């Protein structure tokens, strides 16, 4: 009977460790709702980045056209050599 008692005590000790590990896992794992929220936020940021990229291209093209116009205007008023 003492062998059985020793085995049960060993199993009870193992169960304490398993319970502690399970509590740690439950406290730190991500839920599906949490992952879905992250996925939606990433899609929102991607959309904003796409919009900002388009705006940057438009500003660059506008700036290039303006600088080219200024260069031609300055060249027009410089005396020909």
N, C-alpha and C positions, 0 to 999 in steps of 0.2 A: 504494500500500500504506500510506503514511503516513496517508492519510485514513481508512482502515479502522482503523488502530491508534488514531487519535485518537477515533474513534467508540466503539471497544471500551473505551478508558480512561474515556470519559464515561459509558458504561453501567455500568461497574464502580463508578464513584463514585456513580451513582444507586442502585445495588444496596446499597451501604453505608448510604445514607440510609434506604432501604426497610427494611433489616434492623433498624436502630436504631428506626425507627418501629414496626415489628412487635413488637420486644421490649418497647417501652413499652406498647403496646396489650395484649399478653399479660399483662404485670405488673399492669395496672390493671382489666381487665374482670371483671365478676361472672359467676360460673358459675350454672348453673341450680340446683344444689344450694344455693348461697348465697342465691339469691333465694327458694327454697322455704323455707329456714330463716327468712328475714325475714318471709315471708308467714305462717308458723305463729306466729311471735312476735307479729305484729300481731293475729292472731285471738285469741290468748291474752289480750292486753291489752284488746281489745274486750270479751271476756267478763268480765274483771275489772271494767272500767268499768261494764258493765251491772249487775253484782251490787252494786257500790258505790252506784250510783244508786238502786236499789231499797232498799238499807239506809238511805240518806239520807232517802228519802221516809218510811220507817217511823219513823225517829227524829223527824222533823219532826212527823208526825201524833201520835206519842206525847207529844211535848213540848207541842203545842197543847192536847191533851186534859188533860194535867196542869196546865198554867197555867190553863185554864178552870176546872178543879175547885178550884184554889187561890183563884181570884177569887171563886167562889161561896161557898167556905167563909169567906173573909174578910168578904164582904158579909153573911153570915148572922150573924156575931158582932158586927158593927158596930151601934151603936144606930140605930134608925130615926129620921129627923128629920122 
